[in-house]
Amino acid sequence: MSKVAVIMGSTSDLPVMQEAVDILKGFDIEVEVDIVSAHRTPEKMFEFGKKAHERGIAVIIAGAGGAAHLPGMVASLSPLPVIGVPVKSSNSIDGWDSVLSILQMPGGVPVATVALNGAKNAGILAAQIIGSSDKCVLDKVIAYKEGLKVKVIEGAKSINS
């Protein structure tokens, strides 16, 4: 079974990143969660980035605030798809520093970037990536999206009654 790693720069990012963990568990995808700071534990980050694929990780979701180097640095080290989650942190410039640090990657080092604090979408995107080669996960993603549609239709009915 494919696993997704959800990593972040510090424990203060966990309330945002928990949404990715929760949605992935809802799709029955195994999740590995860790704190991997690009600035405070660079050796751990290098080890993680270089070896994640050897542990069965299929997708990496990396959340970071402020300068937000973690997603790009991990993407530079790993052959796996990396989804970056910019996190609005206490030292952030309204989150724009994080967004742009993750979004503006140089050619050859792609990082898929979701909205500020958009960890839920990162989890859904990771499930869709895994679902492209795992029919069981794909079926769960299809059911999830159908549920979104039903929720909108039911909401429309409730305001037009």
Phi and psi restraints in degrees (value plus and minus 20) as a CYANA .aco file:
   2 SER   PHI     -91.4   -51.4
   2 SER   PSI     125.6   165.6
   3 LYS   PHI    -138.3   -98.3
   3 LYS   PSI     134.1   174.1
   4 VAL   PHI    -136.6   -96.6
   4 VAL   PSI     113.4   153.4
   5 ALA   PHI    -116.6   -76.6
   5 ALA   PSI     110.2   150.2
   6 VAL   PHI    -133.6   -93.6
   6 VAL   PSI      90.7   130.7
   7 ILE   PHI    -140.4  -100.4
   7 ILE   PSI     137.0   177.0
   8 MET   PHI    -171.0  -131.0
   8 MET   PSI     142.1   182.1
   9 GLY   PHI     -94.6   -54.6
   9 GLY   PSI     -47.3    -7.3
  10 SER   PHI    -179.3  -139.3
  10 SER   PSI     147.1   187.1
  11 THR   PHI     -83.8   -43.8
  11 THR   PSI     -43.3    -3.3
  12 SER   PHI     -86.1   -46.1
  12 SER   PSI     -37.6     2.4
  13 ASP   PHI    -102.9   -62.9
  13 ASP   PSI     -33.7     6.3
  14 LEU   PHI     -79.8   -39.8
  14 LEU   PSI     -60.8   -20.8
  15 PRO   PHI     -77.3   -37.3
  15 PRO   PSI     -56.1   -16.1
  16 VAL   PHI     -94.2   -54.2
  16 VAL   PSI     -68.3   -28.3
  17 MET   PHI     -90.8   -50.8
  17 MET   PSI     -39.1     0.9
  18 GLN   PHI     -80.0   -40.0
  18 GLN   PSI     -49.1    -9.1
  19 GLU   PHI     -82.8   -42.8
  19 GLU   PSI     -55.8   -15.8
  20 ALA   PHI     -87.7   -47.7
  20 ALA   PSI     -64.3   -24.3
  21 VAL   PHI     -78.9   -38.9
  21 VAL   PSI     -67.1   -27.1
  22 ASP   PHI     -83.3   -43.3
  22 ASP   PSI     -65.1   -25.1
  23 ILE   PHI     -87.2   -47.2
  23 ILE   PSI     -58.7   -18.7
  24 LEU   PHI     -84.5   -44.5
  24 LEU   PSI     -62.4   -22.4
  25 LYS   PHI     -82.9   -42.9
  25 LYS   PSI     -54.1   -14.1
  26 GLY   PHI     -83.9   -43.9
  26 GLY   PSI     -46.5    -6.5
  27 PHE   PHI    -111.5   -71.5
  27 PHE   PSI     -12.6    27.4
  28 ASP   PHI      39.3    79.3
  28 ASP   PSI      17.9    57.9
  29 ILE   PHI    -120.7   -80.7
  29 ILE   PSI     111.3   151.3
  30 GLU   PHI     -87.2   -47.2
  30 GLU   PSI     114.8   154.8
  31 VAL   PHI    -144.1  -104.1
  31 VAL   PSI     114.4   154.4
  32 GLU   PHI    -130.5   -90.5
  32 GLU   PSI     107.5   147.5
  33 VAL   PHI    -139.2   -99.2
  33 VAL   PSI     116.0   156.0
  34 ASP   PHI    -175.7  -135.7
  34 ASP   PSI     139.7   179.7
  35 ILE   PHI    -118.3   -78.3
  35 ILE   PSI     101.5   141.5
  36 VAL   PHI    -157.2  -117.2
  36 VAL   PSI      78.6   118.6
  37 SER   PHI    -110.0   -70.0
  37 SER   PSI     106.2   146.2
  38 ALA   PHI     -84.8   -44.8
  38 ALA   PSI     -49.8    -9.8
  39 HIS   PHI    -118.4   -78.4
  39 HIS   PSI     -53.6   -13.6
  40 ARG   PHI    -119.0   -79.0
  40 ARG   PSI     -43.8    -3.8
  41 THR   PHI    -153.7  -113.7
  41 THR   PSI      40.5    80.5
  42 PRO   PHI     -81.9   -41.9
  42 PRO   PSI     -52.6   -12.6
  43 GLU   PHI     -84.6   -44.6
  43 GLU   PSI     -62.1   -22.1
  44 LYS   PHI     -83.0   -43.0
  44 LYS   PSI     -61.0   -21.0
  45 MET   PHI     -82.3   -42.3
  45 MET   PSI     -64.2   -24.2
  46 PHE   PHI     -81.4   -41.4
  46 PHE   PSI     -66.5   -26.5
  47 GLU   PHI     -81.2   -41.2
  47 GLU   PSI     -66.3   -26.3
  48 PHE   PHI     -79.7   -39.7
  48 PHE   PSI     -72.1   -32.1
  49 GLY   PHI     -80.7   -40.7
  49 GLY   PSI     -59.8   -19.8
  50 LYS   PHI     -96.4   -56.4
  50 LYS   PSI     -44.8    -4.8
  51 LYS   PHI    -138.1   -98.1
  51 LYS   PSI     -21.2    18.8
  52 ALA   PHI     -76.2   -36.2
  52 ALA   PSI     -62.3   -22.3
  53 HIS   PHI     -84.8   -44.8
  53 HIS   PSI     -46.1    -6.1
  54 GLU   PHI     -93.5   -53.5
  54 GLU   PSI     -37.5     2.5
  55 ARG   PHI    -117.9   -77.9
  55 ARG   PSI     -10.4    29.6
  56 GLY   PHI      68.6   108.6
  56 GLY   PSI     -11.4    28.6
  57 ILE   PHI     -91.4   -51.4
  57 ILE   PSI     115.1   155.1
  58 ALA   PHI    -126.1   -86.1
  58 ALA   PSI     -50.7   -10.7
  59 VAL   PHI    -163.8  -123.8
  59 VAL   PSI     123.5   163.5
  60 ILE   PHI    -134.2   -94.2
  60 ILE   PSI     109.2   149.2
  61 ILE   PHI    -128.4   -88.4
  61 ILE   PSI     101.3   141.3
  62 ALA   PHI    -142.1  -102.1
  62 ALA   PSI     100.3   140.3
  63 GLY   PHI    -128.4   -88.4
  63 GLY   PSI     120.3   160.3
  64 ALA   PHI    -177.7  -137.7
  64 ALA   PSI     128.4   168.4
  65 GLY   PHI    -131.1   -91.1
  65 GLY   PSI     159.6   199.6
  66 GLY   PHI      40.3    80.3
  66 GLY   PSI    -145.9  -105.9
  67 ALA   PHI     -86.4   -46.4
  67 ALA   PSI     -43.1    -3.1
  68 ALA   PHI      33.0    73.0
  68 ALA   PSI      31.8    71.8
  69 HIS   PHI    -102.2   -62.2
  69 HIS   PSI     -38.6     1.4
  70 LEU   PHI     -75.2   -35.2
  70 LEU   PSI     -72.5   -32.5
  71 PRO   PHI     -79.2   -39.2
  71 PRO   PSI     -65.2   -25.2
  72 GLY   PHI     -87.7   -47.7
  72 GLY   PSI     -60.1   -20.1
  73 MET   PHI     -86.4   -46.4
  73 MET   PSI     -62.2   -22.2
  74 VAL   PHI     -84.6   -44.6
  74 VAL   PSI     -60.3   -20.3
  75 ALA   PHI     -82.9   -42.9
  75 ALA   PSI     -52.3   -12.3
  76 SER   PHI     -91.3   -51.3
  76 SER   PSI     -41.0    -1.0
  77 LEU   PHI    -120.9   -80.9
  77 LEU   PSI     -41.7    -1.7
  78 SER   PHI    -132.8   -92.8
  78 SER   PSI     126.3   166.3
  79 PRO   PHI    -102.9   -62.9
  79 PRO   PSI     -21.0    19.0
  80 LEU   PHI    -107.9   -67.9
  80 LEU   PSI     136.7   176.7
  81 PRO   PHI     -87.1   -47.1
  81 PRO   PSI     117.2   157.2
  82 VAL   PHI    -139.0   -99.0
  82 VAL   PSI     111.5   151.5
  83 ILE   PHI    -131.0   -91.0
  83 ILE   PSI     101.1   141.1
  84 GLY   PHI    -115.6   -75.6
  84 GLY   PSI     116.1   156.1
  85 VAL   PHI    -136.5   -96.5
  85 VAL   PSI      87.4   127.4
  86 PRO   PHI     -91.2   -51.2
  86 PRO   PSI     110.3   150.3
  87 VAL   PHI    -132.9   -92.9
  87 VAL   PSI     108.1   148.1
  88 LYS   PHI     -96.7   -56.7
  88 LYS   PSI      89.6   129.6
  89 SER   PHI    -128.4   -88.4
  89 SER   PSI     154.7   194.7
  90 SER   PHI     -84.7   -44.7
  90 SER   PSI     -46.4    -6.4
  91 ASN   PHI    -120.2   -80.2
  91 ASN   PSI      -3.0    37.0
  92 SER   PHI    -108.7   -68.7
  92 SER   PSI     134.9   174.9
  93 ILE   PHI    -116.2   -76.2
  93 ILE   PSI      56.8    96.8
  94 ASP   PHI      35.0    75.0
  94 ASP   PSI       0.1    40.1
  95 GLY   PHI      67.1   107.1
  95 GLY   PSI     -33.2     6.8
  96 TRP   PHI     -84.1   -44.1
  96 TRP   PSI     -55.8   -15.8
  97 ASP   PHI     -80.9   -40.9
  97 ASP   PSI     -61.4   -21.4
  98 SER   PHI     -87.4   -47.4
  98 SER   PSI     -66.4   -26.4
  99 VAL   PHI     -76.9   -36.9
  99 VAL   PSI     -72.5   -32.5
 100 LEU   PHI     -88.8   -48.8
 100 LEU   PSI     -54.1   -14.1
 101 SER   PHI     -82.8   -42.8
 101 SER   PSI     -54.6   -14.6
 102 ILE   PHI    -106.7   -66.7
 102 ILE   PSI     -58.9   -18.9
 103 LEU   PHI     -90.9   -50.9
 103 LEU   PSI     -60.9   -20.9
 104 GLN   PHI    -109.2   -69.2
 104 GLN   PSI      40.0    80.0
 105 MET   PHI    -103.4   -63.4
 105 MET   PSI     127.2   167.2
 106 PRO   PHI     -91.1   -51.1
 106 PRO   PSI     136.5   176.5
 107 GLY   PHI     -74.3   -34.3
 107 GLY   PSI     116.7   156.7
 108 GLY   PHI      78.2   118.2
 108 GLY   PSI     -32.6     7.4
 109 VAL   PHI    -150.3  -110.3
 109 VAL   PSI      54.9    94.9
 110 PRO   PHI     -95.8   -55.8
 110 PRO   PSI     123.8   163.8
 111 VAL   PHI    -154.7  -114.7
 111 VAL   PSI     100.2   140.2
 112 ALA   PHI     -90.4   -50.4
 112 ALA   PSI     111.1   151.1
 113 THR   PHI    -140.0  -100.0
 113 THR   PSI     110.2   150.2
 114 VAL   PHI    -122.2   -82.2
 114 VAL   PSI     158.6   198.6
 115 ALA   PHI     -84.1   -44.1
 115 ALA   PSI     141.9   181.9
 116 LEU   PHI     -74.0   -34.0
 116 LEU   PSI     105.5   145.5
 117 ASN   PHI      41.8    81.8
 117 ASN   PSI       3.4    43.4
 118 GLY   PHI    -110.0   -70.0
 118 GLY   PSI      25.1    65.1
 119 ALA   PHI     -83.7   -43.7
 119 ALA   PSI     -52.0   -12.0
 120 LYS   PHI     -80.3   -40.3
 120 LYS   PSI     -66.0   -26.0
 121 ASN   PHI     -85.0   -45.0
 121 ASN   PSI     -53.5   -13.5
 122 ALA   PHI     -82.6   -42.6
 122 ALA   PSI     -60.8   -20.8
 123 GLY   PHI     -85.0   -45.0
 123 GLY   PSI     -61.7   -21.7
 124 ILE   PHI     -84.6   -44.6
 124 ILE   PSI     -64.2   -24.2
 125 LEU   PHI     -81.0   -41.0
 125 LEU   PSI     -61.6   -21.6
 126 ALA   PHI     -81.5   -41.5
 126 ALA   PSI     -61.7   -21.7
 127 ALA   PHI     -83.6   -43.6
 127 ALA   PSI     -59.4   -19.4
 128 GLN   PHI     -85.4   -45.4
 128 GLN   PSI     -59.1   -19.1
 129 ILE   PHI     -81.8   -41.8
 129 ILE   PSI     -67.4   -27.4
 130 ILE   PHI     -85.7   -45.7
 130 ILE   PSI     -58.1   -18.1
 131 GLY   PHI     -83.5   -43.5
 131 GLY   PSI     -40.9    -0.9
 132 SER   PHI     -86.1   -46.1
 132 SER   PSI     -36.1     3.9
 133 SER   PHI    -151.3  -111.3
 133 SER   PSI     -13.5    26.5
 134 ASP   PHI    -154.1  -114.1
 134 ASP   PSI      83.2   123.2
 135 LYS   PHI     -80.9   -40.9
 135 LYS   PSI     -54.4   -14.4
 136 CYS   PHI     -81.8   -41.8
 136 CYS   PSI     -65.7   -25.7
 137 VAL   PHI     -87.9   -47.9
 137 VAL   PSI     -60.8   -20.8
 138 LEU   PHI     -77.7   -37.7
 138 LEU   PSI     -64.3   -24.3
 139 ASP   PHI     -81.3   -41.3
 139 ASP   PSI     -56.7   -16.7
 140 LYS   PHI     -89.8   -49.8
 140 LYS   PSI     -56.7   -16.7
 141 VAL   PHI     -86.0   -46.0
 141 VAL   PSI     -62.9   -22.9
 142 ILE   PHI     -80.4   -40.4
 142 ILE   PSI     -65.0   -25.0
 143 ALA   PHI     -83.9   -43.9
 143 ALA   PSI     -59.0   -19.0
 144 TYR   PHI     -81.7   -41.7
 144 TYR   PSI     -66.9   -26.9
 145 LYS   PHI     -86.0   -46.0
 145 LYS   PSI     -56.1   -16.1
 146 GLU   PHI     -83.4   -43.4
 146 GLU   PSI     -58.9   -18.9
 147 GLY   PHI     -82.4   -42.4
 147 GLY   PSI     -57.3   -17.3
 148 LEU   PHI     -82.4   -42.4
 148 LEU   PSI     -62.7   -22.7
 149 LYS   PHI     -82.8   -42.8
 149 LYS   PSI     -66.4   -26.4
 150 VAL   PHI     -81.0   -41.0
 150 VAL   PSI     -60.9   -20.9
 151 LYS   PHI     -81.3   -41.3
 151 LYS   PSI     -61.1   -21.1
 152 VAL   PHI     -87.0   -47.0
 152 VAL   PSI     -64.2   -24.2
 153 ILE   PHI     -82.4   -42.4
 153 ILE   PSI     -63.6   -23.6
 154 GLU   PHI     -85.3   -45.3
 154 GLU   PSI     -58.7   -18.7
 155 GLY   PHI     -83.0   -43.0
 155 GLY   PSI     -60.1   -20.1
 156 ALA   PHI     -84.8   -44.8
 156 ALA   PSI     -59.7   -19.7
 157 LYS   PHI     -83.1   -43.1
 157 LYS   PSI     -58.3   -18.3
 158 SER   PHI     -89.4   -49.4
 158 SER   PSI     -48.3    -8.3
 159 ILE   PHI    -109.5   -69.5
 159 ILE   PSI     -32.6     7.4
 160 ASN   PHI    -126.3   -86.3
 160 ASN   PSI      -3.3    36.7
